[in-house]
Structure formats: structure tokens, C-alpha cells
Amino acid sequence: MAQTEAKPPTVLNHGDLPYPKGTLVEDTETGCTGELQGVIEERVKGTGKLFSQTAYMRPKGGGLEWEAPLDRIRPADAKNG
């Protein structure tokens, strides 16, 4: 059985928003759109190296919040390419 590398200890913090809170954004993988609510960054404890960034969105008008990797998020009206 192959050994897998253990995840380093990390800490969570609020990250900078790439767009103003409430901006209508789209998850480019799923096509879901919602209003950007926040970003959580996961950083390696001790070094501060960025490990992951997660965006949190809520449907326009309210509803259940969901998450997606920040690199999949773009303004909903942005054109492809």
C-alpha cells in the first residue's frame, strides 16, 4: 500500500475578497451563481504558506450558502476567454 503524505497543520482565517461582498459570481465548474459572502484561507501553521482558499456564496435573494474553491469563481457577467 502506498503511503500518502500527511496534511500539514493549518490555521483558518478570513481572506481578502476578490470582488466586493454581494457581487453576483459564478462557479465556473458547476455554473451555479450566487452572491459572494466571504473567503476563508487555510495557511500552513508556522510558515503562513497558503494551502487553500474557499469562497462562500448565497443564492440571490437568500437561501443556503455553499462553497467552492476560490479559483473557480468569477463575476457572473464575465465573458469566457
N, C-alpha and C positions, 0 to 999 in steps of 0.2 A: 504494500500500500504506500502510495506517495505521500510524503509529508507536505503539509501546506504551511506557509508562513503565517505566524500568528499576527493578528491585527495589533498595531502598537497602541499603548494607552493614549486616549484622546480626550479633549475637552470640547464642549459645545459653547458657541457664542452667537449672538446676533451678528449677521453680516451686513455689509452695505447693500442697499437695494440698487439694482442696475437701472431701474426706472422708478418714478415716484409711486408711493403706495397708492393702490387703487387703479393703476394703469391696467387696461384690458390686455392680457397676454395670452399666448397660445403655447401649448406643449407641442412641439414640432413632431414628436413621435406619435402621440395619440390624437392630435387635432382638437383636444379639449381646450376651451377658452374660459378664462376667469379673471377676476381682479387680483393683482399681486398684493399679498398681505405682508409677507416678510421673507427673510432669508436666514437660514441657520448655517453657520460654518462649523465644521469639525476640524480641529487642528491637533497635530501631534503634541502631546504633553511634553513640556520641556523645551522643544525646539521651535514650536509655533508654526511648523510647516503645514500648509493647507492640505487636508486629507480629502474633504468633500464639501460641496455646497448644495443645499437643498432649498428650493423655492416653495413657498406655500401660497396657494391660490384659493379663492372662494368664488362660486358662480355669481355672475352679475345679478344683483337683487337679493342675494343671500342664499344660504344652503350650507352643505357640508364642505368644509375645507379639505383640500387634497394637496399632495406634494409631488414634486418631480425634480430631477437633477437640474440645477440652475443652467447648465449649458444647453438644455433643451428648450429654454424659454425665450420667446421673442415677443415684441409688441404684436398684437393680433392683426393690425392693419399692415404689417411689414410684408413686402412682396418677396417671393422666393428669388434667390440668386442675386 
